[in-house]
Structures are given as structure tokens and as C-alpha cells.
Amino acid sequence: MPPSPAESHVHTEEPDLVFFHFRGHVGADVARRLYDTQLRFSEGKPHLFLILDVQTFEEMPVEARRVVIDGPRDRAPAVPVLGCAFIGASFHARVLGTMIFRAARILRGANAFPLRFCETEAEARAFIDGLRRDLARPR
């Protein structure tokens, strides 16, 4: 059964995309469940791209932010994220998203990657597609 449009959920798309839909209040249990989906999908992959739909996002308490910042529970290296697009981010969501990704870089040594704030899903997908094309270009 698909999730209700009113609740936070995540879906994955081969070969390398994790698409989060944050709705309302995102507590630690929800953040852990969504992050676990990302971890399972990432197994054996060289990298990931993220899209975060935050159009109806309201808040993420400290405990939930810690889940995202701390990374895998077993402290195994996470698959590198090579880019992230936010859809419909309010000023609050932009600040929070930027802060969480910076904290992950500092505290876990996560790789730096481009962030883009987009108005639509089409714009977010175009950004990710551009990053994929850049990755595929011979160096």
C-alpha cells in the first residue's frame, strides 16, 4: 500500500536517486525509517543523488536531526552523495537543510556536494541530470 500523501515517505529510483518527501513534523523515528531506506538502497552503489521535497515540511526536532547527521548506526562509511536538490524550501527549511548537511560534513567527514534549492520537481530532476552528465564526462 503506498504511503498517504500527508505522511513523510521516501522512494528510490535506479540507478542512484533517493527521493524524500518530508511532510509536517519529522520526528526521530520517521527520520530513522527514511534514512534506513536510503542505506538499504545504497548497498553496492558507488554514489547517490538526493531530492528532498520539503514543500509541506514544518519541523525536524533535534533528535531527528541527529539521526541524519550521525549517519549509519554501525559507523560504516556511507555511500557518497554527489548532489542534493530541495523542492519548495521555505527560508526555515533552507537554513535547516544547509545546517544539517554542513554538520554531517564536519562531524562525520561526509563529502562536500552541490546543493540546489528548486521550485519544482522538474527543476530538481534537471539539476540532478546535469550532475550525472558531468560525472559521465571523461576527465
N, C-alpha and C positions, 0 to 999 in steps of 0.2 A: 504494500500500500504506500503510495507516495506521501511525503510529508504535507502537512497543511501549509498553505502559503503564508499563514500567520506565524509559523514557528521557524526558528533557525534551523538550517539544514545545509548540507554540503553534497555536491555531486562531483564526479570526476569524469574527465574526458581523455581518452587516449590521444596522443601518446604521453602527454605531460602536463595536463591542466587540472588544477583543483579549483572549484568554483564554490565559494562560501556565500551563503545568503544569511546575513545577520538580521534578525527581527527583534525589535523591542529590547528587553533586558536579556543579556547573555551572561548567565552565571557560570561558575566553575565546572559544573557537571556537563553543561552544554558545550563549553569550550573544549573540555577533555574529549567528549564524544566526537566533535567535529575534527579535532586535531588527530585523534586516533584513526579516523578515516584517511586523512592525509598521509599518515605514517604507513598504513597498510598499502595504499596506492603507490607510494614512493619506492617500495621494495624493488630493488633491481634496476631502478631508473637512474640515469646519470644526472638528472636535474628536474626541476618543476617550475611551472609558472602558476601564479595565483591571480584569481579575480575575486574581489570581495564586494558583494552587493550590500551596501550599508544604507540604502535609501530609507528604510524604516527602523534602522538601528537607534536605540535610545541610550543604553549604558552597558558598561562592562566593569563590574567591580574588581577591586584589587586582586582577589583570589583567582578570578578568571584570567586577568592579565598575566598573572604569574604562570599559569598553565602554558600560555602562548610563549612567554619569554623564556621559561626554563627549558623548553624543548623536550625531547624524548625522556621518559622516566628512567630508562636504563643508562642515560647519558651517552648512548651510542651516537656517532656522528650523524647528523641529519643530512638528507639529500639536499644539495644546494638549490636554493630558489634563485632564479635568474631574472625575475621581474614580477611586479605586482601592480595590478590596476584596481583602484577603488571606483565603484559606481555610486554616484549620488551622495557623496560625503558632505555632511554639514561641516561647518567650521570646527565644531567639537569633535566630530569623527576624524577629520583631517589631522587635528592635533594629536588625538589619541592614537591613531594608526601610525603616524610618524614616530611618536614616542615609543610605542611598543616595538617597532622594527629597529629603531636605534638601540634600545635597551638590549634586545636579543643580540645585536652585533657586539655590543660592549661586554655583556655578561657571559655569552656563550661563544663568542668568536664567530658568529654567523657571518656569512659572506655579505658584502655590500651589493645591492642590486637596485636597478631603477624602480622608482615608484611613480605612478601617474594617477592623477585624480581626473576621472571622466564623468561626463553627464549621462552617457548611455552605455548599454551593453555592447552595441556595435562599435563604439569608440574604444572601449576596453579591449575587445577582441582584436581590433585593428592594431592597437599598441602591442599586444602580445604577439600577434602575427609578425609584426615588424621586428621584434626581438628574436623570434625564431629565424627569420630570414638572415638577420645579422649573424646569428650563431652558425648558420649553414654556410656562410661565405668562407671561402678558403682564406687562410691567413698568410 
